[in-house]
Amino acid sequence: MSSETKIPNCVGIIMDGNRRWAKSRGEATLTGHYAGGQKLKEVANWCKEIGVKHLVVFAFSTENWKRSEEEVSYLLNLMGEFLEAELPHFNKEGGVLHCVGDMEKFSPELQEKLKKAEESTKDNPGPHIYFALNYGGRSEILSVVKKIVSSNVTPEQITEELFAKSLQTGDMPDPDIIIRTSGEMRLSGFLPWQGVYSELFFTKTMWPDFSKEELLGILEEFSNRERRIGK
């Protein structure tokens, strides 16, 4: 990475390809999800080294409930185990954890683990890591509309600023970059409001194979793009 490289303040990642990665190796689907969790640890460390202050990852979509009961159960258990196992390291590194999405559909046990992780890291200096869990862009926007309507504000009071503050992502800055692995070239409901001016990067690399070299290459390309932001 050159000294001229622009470091994005916020990076969003759609961590895609765990199942296909496992299938290509003749392994069980669940093995791919475990490998994906390990990759997330690596990428979070790389982002901290590079100087990225905010990282938001699409960890569990509202669409993921359509998968098999076995896979969903494994994913949810993996989340809880991941948080418990990594929390000491997370605190040691100064990370602040945020859970973004509708947590109410999760079991009380998992909700408690998520709340504990947020509470125990809230006073850390950063970087900030946002886990999009049971998250979907359309459902988020609907939840904002319901929240605003129930607050009895007048139409004139409904502004972009009010809408943004009511989003599930709260004070998270809009992502400068959104990366999707595995070759799919769509956002699949990831941050439709927040990502309106994000620079998009799609790579054919499956998430468990995503490398630091590829991340640095994306940052170099980001530095060479001219961000007009509507101008």
N, C-alpha and C positions, 0 to 999 in steps of 0.2 A: 504494500500500500504506500503510495507516494505521499509526500508532505502536502500536496495540493488536493488530496482527496477530501471531499466534503463529507462530514460525518452526520448522518441523519439523526434528528432528535428522537424520532419514534419510528420503529420498524414493526410492521405486521407480517405474520407468517401463517399461511395455510399449510399445515403439516400433512401433506397428502402422499399416499403411496405405500403405507405400511403393509397393507394386505398383499398388494402386487409384489412388493419386495420379498415377502415371505414365500409367496407362491413360486416366484422365479428361482428360489433356492430349495424348493421341495419341502418347505417347512410349514407348520401350522400357522394360520392367520394370527393367532394370539402372540406368536413369537415376534411377528412384525410390529405389533403394538408395543411390546416390551422394548424392542430395539429403538422404536420411535421415541419412547420416554428417555432412553439413555442419550439419544441424539439431542433432545431438547436441553439436557444438562450441558452438553458441549457447546451448543449454540448460544445459550445464555452466558456462558463464560466468555465466549469469543466476543459477544456484543459488549460485555463489560470492558474487556481489554481494549476494544476499538474506541470506546467512549460513547456508545449508544445509551441514552438515558432512559428510554422507554421501549419495552418489547411487548407486543401483544400477539398471542398465539391462539389459533382456532383449535381448541382441544376437544370439544364435543359439541356437535351441531344439534339443533332441534330435529334435524332429519335423521340423526344417527339412531333414534329410537326405533326406526324401521328395520334395523339389522336384527340378527338372530338374538334370542334371549341370552344365549351363552356368551356371545360377543359383547353385548351391552353390559352384562354383569361383569365380565372380565375388565372392560374398559373403566367402569365405575370403581371397581375394587382397585385397579391399578392407579387411578387418580388418588384415592385415599392413601394407599401405601406409599406412593411417590411423595406426597406431601409430608407424611410422617417421617419417612426416611431422610428426606432432603432438608427438612426444616432447620436442623442445627447448622448445616453447611450454608443454607440460605441466609440465616442470621449472621453467621460469621463473615459472609461476603457483603453484608449490608443491604441485601435486597429487600424490597417492599413488594409484597404480594397482593394482588387485587383479583377478585373473582367477578367476572362480567357475564351477565346472563340471568336467566330465571332459575334460581336454585331450589325453588319450592318443590319441584318434581323429584328431587333427589331424596334418598333416605335420610331420616333424622341424623343417623350416624355420620353420613358423608357431609351433610350440612354443618354439623358440629366441627368436623375436621377442617372444613373450609373456613369457617368463622375463626377457629383457633389460629390457623395459619395467618389470616389477615390481621388479627388482633396482635399476635406476637411479633409481627414485622412492621407494624404501622409507623414506628418511630425511627426506623432505620434510615440512613442517608440516601439509599438508592444504589443501583438502578431500580426502576419500577418494572415489574413483570405482571402482565395482565393475562389471566387464563379465561378465554371465552368458553364458558361451560353452559350447556343447554342454551346456546346462543343462536339466534337467527335474526338477520337484519329486518325482515318484515315484521316478525313478532315484536322486536324491540321498538320499531316505529309505532306499531299499534299500542304498545304499552305506554309510550309517551303521549299519544293522543288521548288515551283514557285518563292518564294522570292529569293532563292539562284541563280536560273537560271537567273532571271531578273537582278541580280547584276553583271553578267558577270565575275564571278570568274572562275579560272581555276580548272580542276578536282583535281589537287594537293592541292589546297587551301581548299577543302571541307573536314573538319575534324569533329570529334564528337563534339569538342568544338564549332565550328561554327554552326553546326546543332542545338545543345542545346540552344545556345544563340538566335536562330531564332524562337524557339518554342513560342507558345502563353503564356506559363507560365513564360517566361522571366527569372528572377533571382531566381525564387522559387527553393529551394533545393528539390532534389528527395525525395519522401516520404519513410520514414523508414517502415511505416505500411500502409496498405490499408485495411479498414474494409468495408464489405458489409452486410447490414441487410436484413432480410426477408427470408433467406433460399436459395436464388439463388446463385449458385457457379460459377460465371463468372464475368468478369470485364466490359463487355459491352462497350468497347471502351474507358475506363477511364485510361488516362495517360499511354499508351502503351510504350512510350519511357522512360518516367520518372520513371515508376514503375517496370522496368526490374529486380531490386534487392529488391523490397519491400517485406516485410513479409506480407502474406495474411491471413486475418481472416474473416470467414464467420459465421454469427449467424442467427438462425431462428427467432430471435426477430424482430417484425415489427418496423420500424423506430420510430414511436411515442411512443413506449414502451421501447425504449433503455434506460438503466439505468446507473447511475454512477458506480454502483457495477460491471456491465458487462464491462464497459470501463476499470476499474481498473484491472479486471481479465485478460483482453486482454493484458494490459501492463505487468502484472506479467508473462504471458506466453511468451511475446516478450522478456523479460529479460532472460528467460531460453533457448531461441533459439540461436544457434550458427550461426552467419551470416558470411558465407565464402566469399561472394562477388567474386565468380569465383575462389577462391583459393582451 
